[in-house]
Amino acid sequence: MAARLMHEMPPAPTRQQMQLVNTRFKMKKFLTPHELATLLLVLLAPTQISLTDPDLNALQQDSLVEITSVAPDAPDVLLPRLTAQGEAILKKLNPA
């Protein structure tokens, strides 16, 4: 499963792309490689991330990810989800 996910992921962003993202969204810090990988995991495989992951917590503090319930009838089942700002960052990194 992990090999399949790695195959589907876009190439790593260049330093120039990351600077553009940080400038465009006026972020207070650069995303670390682990935070960027976590952002991609939230998009591609949200069930594979622990809700106690420190990188997920950092993304939540930056308002790039939010934790939501999966369904109204299962309020205690929580998954991470990209916010509009998180989605916009991933689009900037891979505009195709």
C-alpha positions in Angstrom: 0.0 0.0 0.0 2.8 2.5 0.9 4.6 1.8 -2.3 1.4 2.6 -4.3 1.0 5.9 -2.4 4.6 6.9 -3.1 4.1 6.2 -6.8 1.0 8.4 -6.9 2.6 11.4 -5.1 3.8 14.3 -7.2 7.5 15.1 -7.3 8.9 17.0 -4.3 8.5 20.8 -4.7 11.6 22.8 -5.4 12.9 25.4 -3.0 11.6 28.1 -5.3 8.1 26.7 -5.3 8.2 26.5 -1.5 9.3 30.1 -1.3 6.4 31.1 -3.6 3.9 29.3 -1.4 5.2 30.9 1.8 5.2 34.3 0.2 1.8 33.9 -1.4 0.1 32.7 1.7 2.1 34.9 4.1 3.0 31.9 6.2 5.0 32.6 9.3 7.4 29.7 8.6 8.4 27.3 5.9 6.7 23.9 5.9 9.1 21.2 7.0 9.5 18.2 4.7 7.5 16.2 7.3 4.7 18.7 7.4 4.5 18.7 3.6 4.4 14.9 3.6 1.7 15.0 6.2 -0.3 17.5 4.1 -0.1 15.1 1.2 -1.1 12.2 3.4 -4.2 14.1 4.6 -5.1 14.5 0.9 -4.3 11.0 -0.2 -4.7 8.7 2.8 -6.2 10.5 5.8 -6.9 7.3 7.7 -3.2 6.5 7.8 -2.3 9.5 10.0 -2.4 9.4 13.8 -4.4 12.3 15.2 -1.6 12.7 17.8 1.1 13.2 15.1 3.1 16.4 15.9 3.2 17.4 12.2 -0.5 17.2 12.0 -0.8 19.4 15.1 1.5 22.0 13.5 -0.6 22.0 10.3 -3.7 22.4 12.4 -2.1 25.4 14.2 -1.3 26.9 10.8 -5.0 26.4 9.7 -4.0 24.1 6.8 -5.8 21.0 8.3 -8.8 20.5 10.5 -10.1 17.5 12.4 -13.7 16.6 11.6 -16.1 13.8 12.2 -16.5 11.4 9.4 -20.3 11.4 9.5 -23.1 12.9 11.6 -24.1 9.5 12.9 -20.5 8.7 14.0 -19.4 11.9 15.8 -16.5 10.1 17.6 -14.9 8.9 14.4 -12.5 11.7 13.5 -10.3 12.3 10.5 -8.0 15.1 9.3 -9.2 17.2 6.4 -7.5 19.9 4.3 -8.8 23.4 4.8 -9.2 25.7 1.8 -5.8 27.1 2.5 -4.2 23.6 2.7 -5.8 22.7 -0.7 -4.6 26.0 -2.2 -1.0 25.2 -1.1 -1.1 21.8 -2.7 -2.5 23.3 -5.9 0.4 25.8 -6.0 2.9 23.1 -5.6 1.4 21.0 -8.4 -0.6 23.3 -10.7 -1.2 20.7 -13.4 
